[in-house]
Amino acid sequence: MSESRALQRPLLPLWAAVIAAAVSGLLMYLAYPGAAVWIFVFPATALLLISLIGRRFGGALLVGLVYGILFFALLVSWTSRYLGPVPWAALSVLEGALTAFALVPIALAYRWLPRAFPGTAGRLLLLPVVVAALWVGRELFVGSWPYGGFPWARIGMSQAQSPLAPVSSWLGVSGLGFLMVLLVAIVIETVRLRLWRRPLALLVPAGLIAVLVLTPVFPTAVSGSMRIAAVQGNGPTGYFDERPPFSVIDAQTDATAPLYGEDVDLLVWPEGSLDTDPFQNENLARRMTLISTRIGAPLLANAATGRGGRYYNTSMLWTDAGGATQLHDKRHPVPFGEYVPDRPFFYALAPDLIGLIQREYTPGENPPVMDIDGVGVGLAICFDVIYDDVITESMNAGAQVLVFQTNNADFRGTDENLQQLAFARMRAIETGRSVVNISTVGTSQIIRPDGTTITSLDAGEAGAMLEDVELRSGLTAGVVLGPWVQQLLLWGGLATLLVGWWRARAR
């Protein structure tokens, strides 16, 4: 048997590969909050890649299913908090199946490229580059389809508390993920080729480790400060919470009261901080005007609003003049949470669950940024924090600080808020901006551009944060290059895989 064909054989029998994939899914989950053992992503990635090496389509699909379903079942177990196991199981199986399908090209790369590009350079450099690019392509696929995708589990987002996070400010979150997978793939090939006996070959993984660990945060310029107050009311904002009239705004008002008399430039309340639409409820509007007047600053609040026969998840800048001068509607309403795609089909499958979702929120089209006395404030409402297009648009529109409003009341006592908070921290590092992450029920934080925490409010407690938040100007390379890096990796990986298939057949 030729050396190239020998190298295409599976490293593990299928039964062992399935076990390794399951362990990989567990380790990958532990890399995210709450455990947040970020270094576990490396053995998790290694186990998954080793399980895929030499696999044909069916074996690769099985390995991917075991990994994907277990990983997502653990990572998003918070979806069962109130609605039970059906939505959790459906999401885990769907995301796991999409992950499995998108992992097959990596298995094909391990079969085709060693034959197409034999030699040490092809094995040590080209193959790992293509494998890492296909990994990023898989994340982009799962994160964009169907119904807008669910980019919750990108490997780069696991690094919020690691020394590797600054790389995202140069290459974006996907670029960081590419380098992480590239390192693992290079180490695997170094071992397979027994290159530890050639010290010069070890310079490649050693250099990549140095880049990952030693890269500083991309510099942005300090452009002043804004005194921002953010209030966590801990009110009855869950879907199934009992809500007496005005109970939500009462909770927010009570937690805001200690700030009266303080010097404030902007008062921020979380997503779902109003009981109803203030444009349709005069009493609620008067309350908001009074609060803005007493605090001496505009109030950035959020509620479900209706306009033109459609519903929106809307953040509004309410002033002491008695109205909102600027609005931003959530760009990516959550499917099966804020609207039901293909409602007749899914209603036939689960009428009790689908029947709970009465409103159909419309995606917003207005910019995710507001101008407050000449300062650009970038916005992302709840899960919009995980969508690159929202963050990139706010940065290109001149955001000097980022405000993320969220309502985590439906996931009390789970890791959901901690995961989302980690994503907010990664956004601070990636964009070089301070982040105000405010939740209805916590945990809420104000975060510096380097990802460190200025102040925090614990989960399940009412309270307020007031800080002079640093403003920054200038775009990081991660913001400018990140979208281009994604497209280069996506299409470059697929194109190289096809070239490898063609050359392998010719050989």
VEXDREN-2710 file (C-alpha; in Angstrom, 1 decimal):
% VEXDREN-2710
k/r/px/py/pz
1/MET/0.0/0.0/0.0
2/SER/1.4/3.4/-0.9
3/GLU/2.2/5.9/1.8
4/SER/-0.4/8.4/0.6
5/ARG/-3.1/5.7/0.8
6/ALA/-1.9/4.5/4.2
7/LEU/-2.2/8.0/5.5
8/GLN/-5.8/8.1/4.4
9/ARG/-6.8/5.2/6.6
10/PRO/-8.9/6.1/9.7
11/LEU/-6.7/6.7/12.8
12/LEU/-9.5/5.2/14.9
13/PRO/-12.0/2.4/14.4
14/LEU/-15.5/3.8/14.1
15/TRP/-16.6/2.7/17.6
16/ALA/-13.6/4.5/19.1
17/ALA/-14.1/7.6/16.8
18/VAL/-17.7/7.8/18.1
19/ILE/-16.5/7.8/21.7
20/ALA/-13.8/10.4/20.9
21/ALA/-16.4/12.6/19.3
22/ALA/-18.6/12.4/22.4
23/VAL/-15.7/13.3/24.6
24/SER/-14.9/16.2/22.2
25/GLY/-18.5/17.5/22.5
26/LEU/-18.3/17.4/26.3
27/LEU/-14.9/19.2/26.4
28/MET/-16.0/21.8/23.9
29/TYR/-19.1/22.5/26.1
30/LEU/-16.9/22.9/29.2
31/ALA/-14.8/25.6/27.3
32/TYR/-17.8/27.9/27.4
33/PRO/-19.4/29.5/30.4
34/GLY/-20.4/28.5/33.0
35/ALA/-17.3/26.2/33.4
36/ALA/-15.3/28.5/31.0
37/VAL/-12.2/26.3/30.9
38/TRP/-11.1/27.9/27.6
39/ILE/-8.1/25.7/27.0
40/PHE/-10.4/22.7/26.6
41/VAL/-11.2/23.8/23.0
42/PHE/-7.8/22.4/21.9
43/PRO/-8.1/18.8/23.0
44/ALA/-11.8/19.0/22.0
45/THR/-10.8/20.1/18.5
46/ALA/-8.0/17.5/18.3
47/LEU/-10.3/14.6/19.2
48/LEU/-12.9/15.7/16.7
49/LEU/-10.4/16.0/13.9
50/ILE/-8.7/12.7/14.7
51/SER/-12.1/11.1/14.7
52/LEU/-12.8/12.4/11.2
53/ILE/-9.4/11.5/9.6
54/GLY/-9.9/8.7/7.1
55/ARG/-13.7/8.5/7.4
56/ARG/-15.9/8.2/4.4
57/PHE/-19.2/10.0/4.1
58/GLY/-21.3/7.8/6.3
59/GLY/-18.7/7.5/9.1
60/ALA/-18.0/11.2/9.1
61/LEU/-21.7/11.9/9.3
62/LEU/-22.1/9.6/12.3
63/VAL/-19.1/11.1/14.1
64/GLY/-20.4/14.6/13.4
65/LEU/-23.9/13.8/14.6
66/VAL/-22.5/12.4/17.9
67/TYR/-20.4/15.5/18.4
68/GLY/-22.9/18.0/17.3
69/ILE/-26.0/16.8/19.1
70/LEU/-24.2/16.2/22.4
71/PHE/-22.4/19.6/22.2
72/PHE/-25.5/21.6/21.4
73/ALA/-27.6/19.6/23.9
74/LEU/-25.2/20.6/26.7
75/LEU/-24.6/24.2/25.5
76/VAL/-28.2/25.2/25.0
77/SER/-29.8/23.1/27.7
78/TRP/-31.2/26.5/29.0
79/THR/-33.8/26.4/26.3
80/SER/-35.7/23.8/28.3
81/ARG/-35.9/26.1/31.4
82/TYR/-39.6/26.9/30.9
83/LEU/-40.8/25.2/27.8
84/GLY/-39.6/21.7/28.5
85/PRO/-37.5/19.2/26.5
86/VAL/-39.2/19.5/23.1
87/PRO/-37.7/22.9/22.0
88/TRP/-34.4/21.9/23.5
89/ALA/-34.3/18.6/21.7
90/ALA/-35.4/20.1/18.4
91/LEU/-32.7/22.8/18.5
92/SER/-30.0/20.3/19.6
93/VAL/-30.9/17.8/16.8
94/LEU/-31.2/20.5/14.1
95/GLU/-27.9/22.2/15.0
96/GLY/-26.2/18.9/15.5
97/ALA/-27.4/17.6/12.1
98/LEU/-26.3/20.8/10.3
99/THR/-22.9/20.5/12.1
100/ALA/-22.5/16.9/11.1
101/PHE/-23.3/17.7/7.4
102/ALA/-20.8/20.6/7.4
103/LEU/-18.1/18.5/9.0
104/VAL/-18.1/16.0/6.1
105/PRO/-15.9/18.3/3.9
106/ILE/-13.2/18.2/6.6
107/ALA/-13.2/14.4/6.4
108/LEU/-13.0/14.6/2.6
109/ALA/-10.0/17.0/2.9
110/TYR/-8.1/14.4/5.0
111/ARG/-8.8/11.9/2.2
112/TRP/-8.2/13.9/-0.9
113/LEU/-5.5/16.5/-0.1
114/PRO/-2.6/14.1/0.9
115/ARG/-3.0/12.4/-2.5
116/ALA/-3.4/15.7/-4.4
117/PHE/-0.5/17.5/-2.7
118/PRO/1.9/14.9/-1.4
119/GLY/5.0/16.0/0.5
120/THR/5.7/17.6/3.8
121/ALA/4.7/21.1/2.8
122/GLY/1.3/19.9/1.6
123/ARG/0.7/17.9/4.7
124/LEU/2.1/20.3/7.3
125/LEU/0.8/23.6/5.9
126/LEU/-1.8/23.2/3.1
127/LEU/-3.9/20.5/4.7
128/PRO/-4.2/22.2/8.1
129/VAL/-5.0/25.5/6.4
130/VAL/-7.8/23.9/4.4
131/VAL/-9.1/22.0/7.4
132/ALA/-9.2/25.2/9.5
133/ALA/-10.8/27.2/6.7
134/LEU/-13.5/24.5/6.3
135/TRP/-14.1/24.6/10.1
136/VAL/-14.8/28.4/9.8
137/GLY/-17.0/27.7/6.8
138/ARG/-19.0/25.2/8.9
139/GLU/-19.5/27.9/11.6
140/LEU/-20.7/30.4/9.0
141/PHE/-23.1/27.9/7.5
142/VAL/-24.6/26.9/10.8
143/GLY/-24.7/30.5/11.9
144/SER/-26.6/31.7/8.9
145/TRP/-29.1/29.0/7.9
146/PRO/-31.9/28.2/8.3
147/TYR/-34.0/31.2/9.3
148/GLY/-31.0/33.4/9.8
149/GLY/-28.9/30.7/11.6
150/PHE/-27.7/30.4/15.1
151/PRO/-24.1/31.6/15.4
152/TRP/-24.0/30.8/19.2
153/ALA/-21.2/28.2/19.2
154/ARG/-18.3/29.7/17.2
155/ILE/-15.1/28.4/18.7
156/GLY/-13.5/31.9/18.9
157/MET/-16.3/33.0/21.2
158/SER/-15.1/30.6/23.9
159/GLN/-12.0/32.7/24.4
160/ALA/-13.4/35.7/26.2
161/GLN/-11.2/35.0/29.3
162/SER/-8.2/33.7/27.6
163/PRO/-4.9/35.4/26.4
164/LEU/-5.9/34.5/22.8
165/ALA/-8.9/36.9/22.7
166/PRO/-6.9/40.0/21.4
167/VAL/-6.3/38.2/18.1
168/SER/-10.0/38.9/17.3
169/SER/-9.2/42.6/17.3
170/TRP/-6.9/41.9/14.3
171/LEU/-8.8/39.2/12.4
172/GLY/-12.3/39.1/13.9
173/VAL/-13.8/36.2/15.9
174/SER/-13.8/33.9/12.9
175/GLY/-10.1/34.7/12.2
176/LEU/-9.2/33.8/15.8
177/GLY/-11.1/30.5/15.4
178/PHE/-9.2/29.8/12.2
179/LEU/-5.8/30.2/13.9
180/MET/-6.9/28.0/16.8
181/VAL/-8.1/25.1/14.6
182/LEU/-5.0/25.6/12.4
183/LEU/-2.7/25.1/15.4
184/VAL/-4.5/21.9/16.3
185/ALA/-4.4/20.6/12.7
186/ILE/-0.7/21.4/12.4
187/VAL/0.2/19.6/15.6
188/ILE/-1.8/16.5/14.5
189/GLU/0.1/16.4/11.2
190/THR/3.4/17.0/13.0
191/VAL/2.8/13.9/15.1
192/ARG/1.5/11.8/12.1
193/LEU/4.6/12.7/10.1
194/ARG/6.9/12.3/13.1
195/LEU/8.4/15.7/12.6
196/TRP/9.4/16.1/16.2
197/ARG/12.6/14.5/15.1
198/ARG/13.2/17.5/12.8
199/PRO/13.4/20.6/15.1
200/LEU/13.1/23.1/12.3
201/ALA/9.6/21.7/11.5
202/LEU/8.5/22.5/15.1
203/LEU/9.0/26.2/14.4
204/VAL/5.7/26.3/12.5
205/PRO/3.5/25.3/15.5
206/ALA/5.7/27.2/17.9
207/GLY/5.4/30.4/15.9
208/LEU/1.6/30.0/15.7
209/ILE/1.4/29.6/19.5
210/ALA/3.5/32.8/19.9
211/VAL/1.1/34.7/17.6
212/LEU/-1.9/33.4/19.5
213/VAL/-0.6/34.2/22.9
214/LEU/1.5/37.3/22.4
215/THR/-0.7/39.4/20.0
216/PRO/-1.7/42.6/21.7
217/VAL/-5.1/44.3/21.3
218/PHE/-5.4/46.4/18.2
219/PRO/-5.0/50.0/19.3
220/THR/-7.9/52.5/19.1
221/ALA/-7.9/56.1/20.1
222/VAL/-9.5/57.5/23.3
223/SER/-12.0/60.1/22.3
224/GLY/-13.5/61.1/25.7
225/SER/-15.9/59.6/28.1
226/MET/-19.7/59.4/28.8
227/ARG/-21.2/59.0/32.2
228/ILE/-23.6/56.1/31.7
229/ALA/-26.1/54.7/34.2
230/ALA/-27.4/51.1/33.6
231/VAL/-30.3/49.8/35.7
232/GLN/-31.1/46.1/36.3
233/GLY/-34.7/46.2/37.8
234/ASN/-35.1/42.4/38.4
235/GLY/-38.8/42.8/37.6
236/PRO/-41.3/40.1/36.4
237/THR/-40.1/40.1/32.8
238/GLY/-40.2/36.4/32.1
239/TYR/-42.7/35.0/29.6
240/PHE/-44.7/33.2/32.2
241/ASP/-44.2/35.7/35.1
242/GLU/-47.3/37.3/36.6
243/ARG/-47.3/40.9/35.7
244/PRO/-49.6/43.3/37.6
245/PRO/-50.1/46.6/35.6
246/PHE/-46.9/48.7/35.5
247/SER/-44.9/46.1/37.6
248/VAL/-42.0/46.1/35.2
249/ILE/-41.5/49.9/35.0
250/ASP/-42.1/50.0/38.8
251/ALA/-39.2/47.7/39.3
252/GLN/-37.0/49.7/36.9
253/THR/-38.0/53.0/38.5
254/ASP/-37.3/51.7/42.0
255/ALA/-33.8/50.6/41.0
256/THR/-33.2/53.9/39.2
257/ALA/-34.2/56.1/42.2
258/PRO/-30.8/56.0/43.9
259/LEU/-29.3/57.7/40.8
260/TYR/-31.5/60.9/41.1
261/GLY/-29.2/63.8/41.7
262/GLU/-26.2/62.1/40.1
263/ASP/-24.5/63.5/37.0
264/VAL/-25.7/61.2/34.2
265/ASP/-25.3/61.5/30.4
266/LEU/-27.3/58.4/29.4
267/LEU/-29.7/56.2/31.4
268/VAL/-29.9/52.6/30.0
269/TRP/-32.6/50.1/30.8
270/PRO/-32.6/46.6/29.4
271/GLU/-34.6/44.8/26.8
272/GLY/-38.2/44.3/28.0
273/SER/-37.9/47.1/30.5
274/LEU/-41.3/48.5/29.7
275/ASP/-44.7/46.8/30.3
276/THR/-46.2/47.8/27.0
277/ASP/-45.8/50.1/24.0
278/PRO/-45.3/53.7/25.3
279/PHE/-46.4/55.1/22.0
280/GLN/-49.8/53.5/22.7
281/ASN/-50.0/54.0/26.5
282/GLU/-50.1/57.6/27.6
283/ASN/-49.6/56.7/31.3
284/LEU/-46.4/54.8/30.6
285/ALA/-45.1/57.6/28.4
286/ARG/-45.6/60.2/31.1
287/ARG/-43.7/57.9/33.6
288/MET/-40.8/57.7/31.2
289/THR/-40.8/61.5/30.6
290/LEU/-40.8/62.0/34.4
291/ILE/-37.8/59.6/34.8
292/SER/-35.8/61.3/32.0
293/THR/-36.5/64.7/33.6
294/ARG/-35.5/63.6/37.1
295/ILE/-32.3/61.9/36.0
296/GLY/-31.4/64.8/33.7
297/ALA/-30.5/62.5/30.8
298/PRO/-32.2/60.7/27.9
299/LEU/-33.6/57.2/28.7
300/LEU/-32.7/54.3/26.4
301/ALA/-35.5/51.8/27.1
302/ASN/-37.0/48.9/25.2
303/ALA/-40.4/47.4/24.5
304/ALA/-42.5/45.6/22.0
305/THR/-44.0/48.3/19.7
306/GLY/-46.5/48.3/16.9
307/ARG/-46.2/50.4/13.8
308/GLY/-48.0/50.1/10.5
309/GLY/-49.7/46.8/11.5
310/ARG/-46.4/45.1/12.4
311/TYR/-44.7/44.4/15.7
312/TYR/-41.1/45.2/16.5
313/ASN/-38.6/44.7/19.4
314/THR/-37.7/48.3/19.8
315/SER/-35.1/50.3/21.7
316/MET/-36.0/54.0/22.0
317/LEU/-34.2/57.1/23.2
318/TRP/-36.8/58.9/25.3
319/THR/-36.2/62.5/26.3
320/ASP/-37.6/64.9/28.8
321/ALA/-39.5/66.5/25.9
322/GLY/-41.9/63.6/26.1
323/GLY/-41.1/61.3/23.3
324/ALA/-38.5/59.2/21.5
325/THR/-36.4/61.0/18.9
326/GLN/-34.5/57.8/17.8
327/LEU/-35.5/54.2/17.4
328/HIS/-33.7/50.9/16.7
329/ASP/-35.6/47.7/16.0
330/LYS/-34.0/44.3/16.6
331/ARG/-32.5/43.0/13.4
332/HIS/-32.7/39.2/14.0
333/PRO/-35.9/38.3/15.9
334/VAL/-35.5/34.8/17.3
335/PRO/-37.3/32.1/15.3
336/PHE/-39.8/30.2/17.5
337/GLY/-39.2/32.7/20.2
338/GLU/-40.3/36.1/18.7
339/TYR/-41.9/34.8/15.5
340/VAL/-42.8/31.4/13.9
341/PRO/-41.5/30.8/10.4
342/ASP/-43.7/28.6/8.3
343/ARG/-46.3/28.7/11.0
344/PRO/-48.9/26.4/9.5
345/PHE/-46.4/23.6/9.1
346/PHE/-44.9/23.9/12.7
347/TYR/-48.3/24.5/14.2
348/ALA/-49.5/21.1/12.8
349/LEU/-46.5/19.5/14.5
350/ALA/-46.7/21.2/17.9
351/PRO/-49.9/23.2/18.3
352/ASP/-49.6/23.8/22.0
353/LEU/-46.1/25.2/21.8
354/ILE/-46.5/27.2/18.6
355/GLY/-49.8/28.6/20.0
356/LEU/-47.9/30.3/22.8
357/ILE/-46.2/32.6/20.3
358/GLN/-48.9/35.1/19.4
359/ARG/-46.9/38.0/18.1
360/GLU/-44.8/38.0/14.9
361/TYR/-41.9/40.4/15.3
362/THR/-40.6/42.0/12.1
363/PRO/-36.8/42.4/11.5
364/GLY/-35.8/46.0/11.9
365/GLU/-34.2/48.1/9.2
366/ASN/-33.1/51.2/11.0
367/PRO/-29.4/51.6/12.0
368/PRO/-28.1/50.0/15.2
369/VAL/-26.6/53.2/16.4
370/MET/-27.9/56.4/18.1
371/ASP/-26.4/59.9/18.3
372/ILE/-26.4/61.2/21.8
373/ASP/-25.0/64.7/22.0
374/GLY/-22.6/63.9/19.2
375/VAL/-21.6/60.5/20.6
376/GLY/-22.3/57.4/18.5
377/VAL/-23.8/54.7/20.7
378/GLY/-23.9/51.3/19.0
379/LEU/-26.7/48.9/19.9
380/ALA/-27.5/45.2/19.9
381/ILE/-30.7/43.8/21.4
382/CYS/-30.3/40.5/23.2
383/PHE/-29.2/37.7/20.7
384/ASP/-28.3/40.3/18.1
385/VAL/-24.9/40.5/19.9
386/ILE/-23.9/37.2/18.2
387/TYR/-24.6/38.5/14.7
388/ASP/-21.5/40.1/13.0
389/ASP/-23.6/42.3/10.6
390/VAL/-25.2/44.2/13.5
391/ILE/-21.9/44.9/15.2
392/THR/-20.1/45.8/12.0
393/GLU/-22.8/48.2/10.9
394/SER/-22.8/50.0/14.2
395/MET/-19.0/50.4/14.0
396/ASN/-19.1/51.7/10.5
397/ALA/-21.7/54.2/11.5
398/GLY/-19.4/55.7/14.1
399/ALA/-20.2/53.9/17.4
400/GLN/-17.8/55.1/20.1
401/VAL/-19.3/52.8/22.8
402/LEU/-21.6/49.7/22.6
403/VAL/-24.7/49.1/24.6
404/PHE/-26.2/45.6/24.7
405/GLN/-29.8/45.4/26.1
406/THR/-31.0/41.9/27.0
407/ASN/-33.8/40.1/28.9
408/ASN/-32.6/36.8/30.4
409/ALA/-35.6/36.3/32.7
410/ASP/-36.7/33.2/30.9
411/PHE/-33.4/31.6/31.6
412/ARG/-32.9/32.3/35.3
413/GLY/-30.5/29.9/37.0
414/THR/-28.9/28.7/33.8
415/ASP/-25.7/29.4/31.9
416/GLU/-27.4/31.4/29.1
417/ASN/-26.7/34.8/30.6
418/LEU/-23.0/33.9/31.3
419/GLN/-22.6/32.7/27.7
420/GLN/-24.1/35.9/26.3
421/LEU/-22.0/38.0/28.7
422/ALA/-18.9/36.3/27.4
423/PHE/-19.9/37.1/23.8
424/ALA/-20.3/40.7/24.9
425/ARG/-16.8/40.7/26.3
426/MET/-15.5/39.3/23.0
427/ARG/-17.2/42.1/21.2
428/ALA/-15.5/44.7/23.4
429/ILE/-12.1/43.2/22.5
430/GLU/-12.9/42.7/18.8
431/THR/-14.1/46.3/18.3
432/GLY/-11.9/48.1/20.8
433/ARG/-15.0/49.6/22.4
434/SER/-16.3/49.8/25.9
435/VAL/-19.5/47.7/26.3
436/VAL/-22.5/48.3/28.6
437/ASN/-24.3/44.9/28.9
438/ILE/-27.5/45.4/30.8
439/SER/-30.0/42.6/31.6
440/THR/-33.4/42.7/33.3
441/VAL/-32.3/40.1/35.9
442/GLY/-28.5/39.9/35.5
443/THR/-25.7/39.3/35.3
444/SER/-25.0/42.9/34.0
445/GLN/-21.6/44.4/33.5
446/ILE/-19.7/47.4/32.1
447/ILE/-16.7/46.2/30.2
448/ARG/-13.5/48.0/29.1
449/PRO/-12.2/47.8/25.5
450/ASP/-9.6/45.2/26.6
451/GLY/-12.4/42.9/28.0
452/THR/-11.8/43.5/31.7
453/THR/-14.8/44.3/33.9
454/ILE/-15.3/47.8/35.4
455/THR/-18.4/47.0/37.5
456/SER/-21.0/44.3/37.7
457/LEU/-24.5/43.5/39.1
458/ASP/-25.2/39.9/40.3
459/ALA/-28.0/37.9/38.9
460/GLY/-31.3/38.0/40.7
461/GLU/-30.7/41.4/42.3
462/ALA/-32.0/44.9/41.5
463/GLY/-29.4/47.5/41.2
464/ALA/-27.7/50.2/39.2
465/MET/-24.3/50.8/37.7
466/LEU/-22.9/54.4/37.1
467/GLU/-19.5/54.8/35.5
468/ASP/-17.5/57.2/33.4
469/VAL/-17.3/54.9/30.3
470/GLU/-14.4/55.5/28.0
471/LEU/-15.2/56.4/24.4
472/ARG/-13.0/55.2/21.5
473/SER/-12.6/56.1/17.9
474/GLY/-11.0/54.3/15.0
475/LEU/-11.8/50.9/13.6
476/THR/-9.9/47.8/14.6
477/ALA/-8.5/45.5/11.9
478/GLY/-10.9/42.9/13.2
479/VAL/-13.8/45.1/12.2
480/VAL/-12.4/46.1/8.8
481/LEU/-10.9/42.8/7.8
482/GLY/-13.2/40.4/9.7
483/PRO/-15.9/40.1/7.0
484/TRP/-13.2/39.7/4.2
485/VAL/-11.4/37.0/6.3
486/GLN/-14.7/35.1/6.6
487/GLN/-15.3/35.1/2.9
488/LEU/-11.7/34.2/2.0
489/LEU/-11.8/31.2/4.4
490/LEU/-15.2/30.1/3.3
491/TRP/-14.7/30.1/-0.4
492/GLY/-11.0/29.5/-0.4
493/GLY/-11.4/26.4/1.7
494/LEU/-14.2/25.0/-0.6
495/ALA/-12.2/25.9/-3.7
496/THR/-9.1/24.2/-2.5
497/LEU/-11.0/21.1/-1.5
498/LEU/-12.5/20.9/-5.0
499/VAL/-9.0/21.3/-6.6
500/GLY/-7.8/18.6/-4.2
501/TRP/-10.6/16.2/-5.4
502/TRP/-9.7/16.9/-9.0
503/ARG/-6.0/16.4/-8.6
504/ALA/-6.5/13.2/-6.4
505/ARG/-8.7/11.7/-9.2
506/ALA/-6.0/12.6/-11.8
507/ARG/-3.4/10.9/-9.7
END
